[in-house]
Amino acid sequence: MLTIGVDIGGTKVAAGVVDENGAIVENALRPTPADRPDLVAETVADVVKELSRGKDIEAVGVGAAGFVDETRSIVRFAPNLAWREEPLQKKITELIGLPVVVENDANAMAWAEARFGAGRGESHLVCVTIGTGIGGGIVIDGHLYRGRWGMGAELGHMQVVPEGRLCGCGNLGCWEQYASGNALVREIREIVANQPERAATLLGLAGETIEGEEVTEAARQGDEAALAAFASMADWLAQGMADLAAILDPGRFIVGGGVSRAADLFIDRTRETFERVLTGRGHRPVADIRLAELGASAGLVGAADLARRR
Ligand SMILES: [Zn+2]
């Protein structure tokens, strides 16, 4: 039996027909009507109808960035789409007449990796998705952990620095302000402002404002400041993971998201620091830290599989 997974991003809606092995049979894309969030349900229905033609579709899973309630129907708050208490499941079900499950996008990605990607064979997983911020997904005993209200695993908003950097969520010192793509750029801008002589390569590559890709390129060329920013990110990432290990004791961490494409610049140091700061080190097995395997399609594959298991 086939299900459809839909990943609602800030700029595009990616959808795919997915089989029971997590393989995408067919896919389709639509631009996200970002200025009309009330029309997103129509866009999802439209792409589902296109993909359903001539196929027997059992259910639809929809992944979206934001807080999804415990019944997996309502998006309580979405930073990208200005949704507040959006009854997304009801709207889409009415338009397509199929069962619909809505899931937080990072949870959907974690589930896809757990079932079909880097998490295969491990029952206790923490997925850390590093993009502009940090998304999280937790699998405990083979089950996706959502928390009481569906809002668990917002790992990026653990406070790691009291009175630290201002976060988009309104709090200070959140993990994602120290170990994400935005953190990397923030770190490098601070170094450049104080010690521009360390960033000669970077400043040669960058235009007026420094972007993440330029930091990556400069680090690959040996730029001292860019390498320092990646080292800082690696250490913060490792510290957060060690804290999570103290609470959850996972067998494996999976690192994914756009920034993981530059993993060669931080993952070894992350593993070293993690082992050094892990509580109970020397007296416990050390969780392995692996890179995600499913890339950008993980969200829709996970959403489709969660719809199958609804
Ligand atoms: Zn925050």
Boltz pocket constraint, residues with backbone or C-beta under 6 A from the ligand:
constraints:
  - pocket:
      binder: B
      contacts: [[A, 156], [A, 157], [A, 167], [A, 168], [A, 169], [A, 170], [A, 171], [A, 174]]
      max_distance: 6.0
